[in-house]
């Protein structure tokens, strides 16, 4: 009972929570589809940052709500060095 009350009072996850891979590998890679189905070309997606042994996490950015999308892009969309 007390655990249920504590869970009910837990703060919501941050808007940019989707920027982190569920496997614990760190911040996801924010990429843009450049090939594949024509309707997907140009769509942005998140994927596991761990090469070869990654968890396989994949998520279309537009599957998130607009506030979450903005927060994730603000966190991950950095100029390339």
N, C-alpha and C positions, 0 to 999 in steps of 0.2 A: 504494500500500500504506500509506504513512504517513498519507495523507489519510483512509483508511478507519479507521485506529486513532484518529486525532484525532476523527473523527465519532462513533466508538463511545464516546469518553470525554466527549463534549459533554453538559452538564447538560440535564436534561429541561426543556421549556418551563414557565414558571410556570403555576400552576393557573388564573390569571385571564387567560391568553393570549387566550381567545376574546373578551375585552372590547374588544380592539383590532381595528379593521377591517383586513382584509388589503390594502386599497388604500393604507394609510398615512394615511388621513383622520383618525385619532385614535380616541378611545374610541367604541364603538358606542352607539347609542341603545337603551335597554332599554325596550320598550313592551309593552302588553297588547292583544291582539286584542279589539276591541269589536264587530266585525261579520264577516260571512262565514259560513262553514260553522258550524252550531251546535256541533259538536264542538271547534271551535277558539276559540270565544268564551271569554275568560278566560285563554287560554294566553299566556305571556310569550315575547317574541322579541327578537332582536338585529337591528339593521339599520344600514347605512352611515350615518354622521353627516353626510355631504356632501349638501346639497340639490341637486336637479336634475341635477347632473353626477356624482353618486355612482356607485360601482361596481355598485350593485344587490345588495350583500351582504345576505343574509337567513339567519337560523338560529333555529329554535325553541330556546328555552332548555332545554327538557326533553330535547333530543337530546344534551346533555352529561351526563357522569356527575355523581353527587351532590356530590362534592368540587369539581368545576369549576363547577357551578351555584352553589354557596354562595360561591365565590371571586368569580365574576362579579357576583353580586347584591351582595355586600359592597362591591365596587368601584364599581358603577354606580347602585345604588338609593339615591339621595340625596334628601332632602326638597326639594320644589320651593320656590324662593324667592318 
